[in-house]
């Protein structure tokens, strides 16, 4: 039997299908890996190819983040209209199962391991249930290697995605990871990760920078002993890798040294805001704004770049937050600043709070993409938040601003400069047609 796994695209995304951000999707590879051998699996990612609805298929599985979920529902409706059963899963569906079931025949709530084979078995005997969920979170041992050959010729960037853990030890109010993974942080055995890395196939082609490994963990250093053992195992492989971590990694020189020795090129770190009070308000008090510059300089001293993430629209943010953040980003020489408008994703404590306060002003899921305003902020109007965000995005991605951040640094420019160029292209495209969404009569401030 044939199963098609689909990752939908939203046209409103900052990154969208831009070549510079065509990262392969690991989640569907994991689902494919959990598929019994008597099934033929095809993966279709709308970032790199269109859907051919006329292609014969026995079952369709669709994932989707919140901003792409309306497109996912449209795809599901189209297949069901053709008589093809549809299963949906992923983080949005897991938080909104009843909504999704209006568009599909079954939902998988949570992680696919263990559930997907059971669903396919039920489907094969004509007894597929409406809802599949775990009683306990699955162990991350013996996951097996993703079948990267399913992505041959797809036009992705020549990166491999590898996971070493799931979840995060922290519980920030605006993050959906905490709820989705049950507030726990689980790790894979370092030996199994090493085996997977050893077996990765090299990419061919004329790319200047290829065979980069992106560790997709929300926090690769969430458990220090695990991270130390893992990175020590990876040192002999001479990798080039990227990952995500919290600011606390800067307090561990041994871990930073292992990051450098194992080939770390850069870390995405969530600074979020320069205000200690706002950090505490969103349960991220472990960040210390007074030590941000020190932390960045220390990471730079180890030859590791920093992609710094900041969010705007926190209670108390005023119009001056954009200028203050610009000055900090330039002074800190962040290789790649990453900005977001605060977005209350369903399933987060932030969403529940704003909903209770009557501050959700937009129910169009496609606008929940971190570059639109979907709630009534405090401290400035929705329009001021929207305009300030785009002004800052354009300011940090001018050529002089980029040059200023890289001047006199030892950053790996062959990676970071193309990334900045990609962001510059995407920002220009997005700004050209950006429009704030605010229903008539919606409050500017509560």
N, C-alpha and C positions, 0 to 999 in steps of 0.2 A: 504494500500500500504506500501511497505517496502523501507526505505531509509538507506543507509550505509554512515556513516561519517568517513572519513579516515584522520589520521595524519601520514604522511610519515616520514621515518627515513633516515638520511644521514650517511653513513659509515665513513665519514671524520670528523665527529663532535668530539670535545674533550670529551664530556660527552657520546654521543651516547646512547647505550642501557645498559651501566654499571649500575648494580643494585643500586649503591650508589646514582645515580642521576635519578632514575625512578620516576620523579614527575608526578602526574596526570595532564592531560591537561584540563584546565578550559574552554577554548574557545569553544571546541566542546560540552561540557556540556551545555553551554549557547545556542548554536544552537539547541541542542536537546530539551532544555526547551522551545524554541520558536516554536517548531514543533507542529502542531495541533494534537489533540488526536486520529484522525482517521488514523494517520500514525504510523507504528511500526519503532522505531529507534534503530539502532545498531551502536556502536562506535568501530572502530578498530584503535589502536595505534600501529604502527610497533615497538615501543620501547619494547612492551611486548608480541606481537603475530604476526604471519605472516598472509598475506592476502590469503584467499581462493577464487580465482576468479570464481570458479564453483558454489559458493553459489548464489541462486536466489535473485535478488534485482531489484527494479523498478527504483531507482535513486541513484546516488552516489554523495556525496558532499566531496570535498577534500580541505583541507587547507595546508599551507606550508610556513615556513620561507624561506628566500632566499637560504641558503645552501642545503635545502631539496627540492627545487622546481623542479629540474630535475627529481628526483624520483617521485614527485607528477605528473609531466607530463607523465612519463612512466606508472604510474598507470592509469591515465586518458585515455591514448591511448589504454591500454589493455582492459579497460572496454568498450570503444566506439567500439573497434574492435569486441566485443561480442554483440554489439547492445544496450548497456546500456547507457542512457544519463548521462552526467557528468556536475556537477556545481562546480566551484572553487571559493575560496575566501581567505581572509587573507591579511596580510600586503604586501607581494610581489605581489600578483595578483592585489591588489588595486593600486599599483604603476606601474604595467606593464600589464594592461588589454588586450591590443592588442596581446601581446606575449602569454598570457594565452588562449585567444580565439582560437588560433590555435590548442589547445589540448582539448577543452571542448565545451559544448553547451551553457553555460551561465556563467557569472561571477557576483559575489556580491562584489561591491566596498564599502569598509568601514565596519561598524558594522552591524551584522546580524539582530539585533532587528528591527522589522517592515518590513524588506525586505524579510526575509526568509518565513514567512507565505504567503506573496503575491506571491512569486515565486512558492511555492508549489500549491497554488490555480490556478495559471496560468498553471502550469504543468498538473494538474488534468483535465483541460479542453482543453489541447492540444494547449495552446497559450503561452508557456514560451518564454520570451524575451531573447535577448542576453546579456543585461546588466541591472543590478539593482543598483541604488545608491540613497542615501538620498539627499533631498534638504536641510535638516537641521539635525544636530546631534541629535540622540534620547536622551530623558531624561533618567536618570538612576534610577528613582523611579519605584517601582513595577516590578523589574526584575524577582522576583520569585526565589525560591531555586533551585540550580542545583540538578539533580537526580543522586546522588552518587551511587545508586544501579546499574547503568549502568557499573560501574567499579568493581563490586564485582568479586573477584577471579582473577583479572587481574595481580597481582604481582607488584603493585606499592608500593612505600614507603608509610607508614601509615600517610600521610599528607593530610590535607584538604586545598584547595586553595579558598581564598575568595577575592573579589575585593571590595574596598570602594570608588574607583575613577578611572577615565580614563584620560589619558593625563598627561602633566607635565607643570608646570608654567615656566620652562626654555626652551631654544631653542638652544641646543648645535648643532654645525654644523654636527657632525657625527651621530646624533641620528635620527632614522626614526619615533620615536613616535610623534614628533612635527607635521610633515606633515600629518601623518595618522589620528591623532585626531584633525586636524585643528588648531593647535596652541592654543587650549583652555584646561582648566583643569576643569573637571566636577566631582562632588561628589555625592555619594549615600546618602540618608537620614540616619543618624546614627541609628535611631530606626530600620530601615529595616535591616541594617547590624547586629545589635544586635539580631534581631529575627532569622536571618539566622544562626548565631553562636549558638544560643540556641538550634536550631533544628538539629545541626550536629550529625550524628550517630558516636559513638565511634568505633574505629577499634579494632578488636580482634587480638590475636597472642602473640608471645613471644618476641616482640621487646622491647629493653630496653627503647627506646624513641619512643613513638607513640602519636597519636592524636595531632600532632603539626599543627598549622594553619600557612599557608604561605599567607600573604597578597600580592597579585600579583601587586599591584599598582606600577607604576614607581616612585612615590614619595608619600609615605603615609602621609607625613607632608606638602604637597603642599599648603594647606590652614590651617593655624594654628588653628583658631576657630573650624573648622570642626574636625580636628584631636584631639583636646582636648576633645570635647564632645564625640566623638566616643570612645576614650580610656577610659574615665571616665565610660562610660556605660559598658565596657568590664571588668573592675576590678573585679566584683563579680564572674566571670566565671573561674577564676584561669587557664587561658590559658597558653600554651607555644606557642609563636608565633615568626615568622621571617618576616622581611619586608625590603623595600628599602627606602632610604631617601637621601637627599643631606647633604653636610657638614654643612649647616646652622642650622641643628637640634641641633648641639652642643651649639648654642647660646641661647637655650631656656630651662632653668632648669625645668620649670614647665612641659613642654612637655616630657622631659627625665624622670622626676619622674613618670609621668603617663605611659610612656612606661614600666618602671620597674614594677610599681604596677599592670599593666594589663598583665604582663607575657612575656615581650619581652626578647628573648634569644639572638637576634643578628640583626644587620642591615647591609645590603649591601650598601656601600657608594662609589660613583664615585669620587675618588681623581684625577684620570686620569694622572697627571704628577706633578713633583715637580717644574716646571717652571711657574712662573706667566705670562711671555710673551706668552708662548704656550697656556695657558688657555684662555687668552684674544683672541688669534687668532682663537680659536674654539668656541667663544661666551660663555665661562664658567668662566668669570672673577669674579663671585661671590665666587669662591673657592679662598682661601688664603693659599698658601703653607707654609707661615711662621707660621701659626696657626694649621697646620695639627696635630702635636704631641699633642698640647694642647687639640684639639678637641677629639682626640682618647682617651687621658687620662681621659677627663671628661666623655665620654660615658662609659669607663671602670669603672669609679668610681660609676656609677649607676648599675653596674653588668651586663652590656650589651656588648656582643661581637661585633667585627667589622670585616666584610669581605670587604677588601679594593680593589677596582677595579682600575687598571692602564692600559693605552693604550700606545703602542709603535709604532713609525713611524711618529709622528707629525713632521711637518717641523721644522728643527733645532735639532731634536734628533740625537745624535752621538752615537758611540759605548759605551761611558762611561755611558750612561743612565741606562744600565742594572745593573752595579755595584752600582751606586748611589741608584737605587730603592731597590736593595737587602739590602743594609745597612739600608735604612729607614724602610723597612718592618720588619726587625729583631729588630731594636731599638724601633719601635712603638709597637711591640708585637701584630701585627695583627693576629687574630685567623685564618683567611683564606684569603690570598692574591689571587686575581683573575686577571690574566693578559690577555690582548688581543693585537693582532696586529691590527693596525688601518685598518678598513674595510669600504670602500665607498659603503654603501648600496644604491640601487636605490631609488630615492625619497628624498635623503638627499642633503643638500647644499654642503657637501663634495664631493659627487659623481659628481654633476654638475660642481664643480670647477676643480676637477682632470680630468674630461672628456674634459673640455674646454682647459686645459693645456696639453692635450695629454699624461697624465701620467697613464692612465688605461692600464695595460699590460696583463690582464687576464680576459676573458669574460666567463669563466666556473663558473657558479653560485655555484656549489658545493664547490668551493674553498673560497667562501665568508663566512667563518665560524670563523673568528677572529684568526685562527692559521695558515693561509697561507698569503703570500705576493701577492697582486693582483694589486699593483700600484708601480710606481717608486718613492721611497722615496728621500728626500733631507737630506744630512748630513751623510748618509751611503748608502752602496749598498743594493739592495734587499737581496742578500745573507747574508750580515752582519746583517741585521734586522732579517732575518729568524733564523740564527744561534744564535744570542744573545737572542732572545725570548726563544728558547728551552733550552739554557744553564741556563737562569734564572729560568724557570719553574722547571727544574730538581734540581737546587740549593736550592730553598726554600722548596722543598718537600722531602729533605733528612731527615732522622730520627733526626740527630743532630740539623738541622735548626728548625724542628718542636718543638723539646724539648726546644730549646732556647727560642722560642716565648711563650711557655706555662709556662716556669719555673717561679715560683713566682707570677703567676696571679691567679685570682679567676674565671677564665672563666669556663663555663659549659662544661667540657672536655668530658662528655658522649655524647655530640652532636658534638663538633668541632673536636675532634680527629678522629672519623670515617669519617667526611667530608674530612679532610686532607689525610686520608688513601685512600679514594676514588679518590681524585685528584692525589695522588701519583701513584695509579694503572693506571689511565687513561693516565697520562703523559708518563709513561713507555711504554704503548701500542702504543700511538701516535708517540712517538719519534722513536720507532723501525722501522716504515715504512714511516716516514715523508720525503717528497721530496718537495723542493721548485718548484714552477711553474713559469717559465720565458721563453716565446717564444724566439726562435732564433732571434737575432738581436734587441730584446727589450732593451731599454736604461736602464743602471744601475742608472744613475742620469741624470736629464734633463739638 
